[in-house]
């Protein structure tokens, strides 16, 4: 009832926008945790109150209009918010801002949203991109998948016997570049990116693979980063085993490239009314003895369909010769902790939190 009233208030505040909608929903997550973290050499343990331990705190509006003949117009706007401070993300709807069409052909959306690579990588994450030891340590921390594309065209195919194709393209150019004289002097591939993924879901098995390429500007030239990964999960009764492998290769300005490999394995087990999650991640950048390992274990206890309590423990080990602050870090969903400036520093963390979904 409260949810409907909130949605009605939003619709009333935006009458021109609401008239074109037959279904508008406001939704969100409020998640906050208290964490004690030892950040390694030359640093004292510290207590943190942070937003987004299990899921990034957010609110959003989504809706659809039935256009007839099996065709729908769809939209979604989603913003991140810090429960600890009340602040919103730098760009207000930076999490998602999309509009598109959905039908028997699948779904086409335009705007800003999650990439196929990021969505696919998350299917073999035992922590579901939250809690210490989740695969944000690989995607965001080790650069194994760009999380979102802006200025993008995104396509999700229908499911063909459990198999689905996801694709996306971005030119990453913004409206303020129109009419800028030197844009035409740049390599046409600067800031472009494309992404394609295959996902399979059938019975106890889910599997996925992706290839993503993104470009960054180097003067008037483009530096390319290629990423690919493959992983799967299998449900054995009350236990699910997941694992995956990925690699990224980034062009360097002076020539050559920099590669990072990541391997992960984890599991989820029903335990009473809750669930126990555990995961190990190995991160291996180019070079000798500069790799890292992340381990996390967590318990999630549902208090209701919408409210859960959780506890998580994480360890991020960095080899003695690794660069300061990495490559292993501790990531929640809405925050991360890196080691202090001493090379080879490792981290240990423990926290408890509460998440409410509305």
Phi, psi and omega in degrees: 000314180297320180299317179295321179295320179296314179299320179296322179294320178296316179298318180296327180285340181234069188298316182296322179291321187286333184299331183273004185246140173253350182209108180234130182230132170261138184215171176178178177222133172243116187222129178214147182220159174247122186234137171254121187232128171264112187266019170096198185302144176062022180218140178274157173295147183222151177260129182236140168249110189232148178273133173091056177278312180265322177216143177297129178293138187199167166214153183200171176229133176221157181191176180208157174231129177282116182265358180091157179065026181080008182256138179230145166267135183229152176210160176202136172231129183221133181238144173273148179217140178270113178294333181288329184236342185084359181284152175256169178300160181305311172262127196303310179254046184290340181289311179206137172208099188217152170215146183188195181235145181228135180195200181296340179280348185118211181229129174245127179231147177241143178129223183241132179191180181293140179282156174303322180298313181296317180297320181288318178304322182293343181288343175245030175259115180294342181257357179055047179057035174206164181074151180302137181092010180278169188278007165297336173301331180267310186289303181277316183290317183251010173067032184276347176198128172291133189289313185224155168248136168260165179050047192246155168249122184235141183225132171243123179282166168295168176276129177251090182063032181099349181262131181228142177254133175240136181215153179205149176221141175224141169262349175056016176270140182254166185296335182285356177271351181297129178083359178285125191296323188273000179299320182291343180279347182279156170306131184297342182272356181302132177067002176286160175201150173219162190204132175222141182217151173241134176232140176233133176225118180201120181059227182279355187255135165229142182213157180201159176210151181213158169224129182227135174231130176229150180242147176233151183285136171230085191069237177261007179253170180247134171256129187258144170238123178253134181225140173214157181199160178212142181195173183200167174217149180220131182268117175253086182063243181269005181237135177240129178256132180228154177190160181194168178223142176212162178213141174237146179223115185247131174296141177258146183304325182270006183106160183080190179214169180235122184248146175225131176249143179225133174235139179221150173213139182202177181207155177231129181228132174294133181221099186066227178275351183253197180217143179254130183238139177215146181203145175237135181230129175250127181241121186233093175282168173305146177110166182267135172054038177236026182269177181214162179224140178236133176230136178220148174220139185212154174234131179244125182241111179286127174272335178199188178292338185246343186239131179227145169258149179213156174225138181219148177233136180221147176228131176235110181261135175239134179299156187303327183263008181289158181294153179304135176085000183188186009277346182275130178224164175259122180243132161271209174268322182250007181205165176214155176235132174246160178292164180287190188289352182284129177303140176078008180290145179242166183234152171223137181217150175219140180204162174228148182204177178225139178232132175237129180255131178228000000 
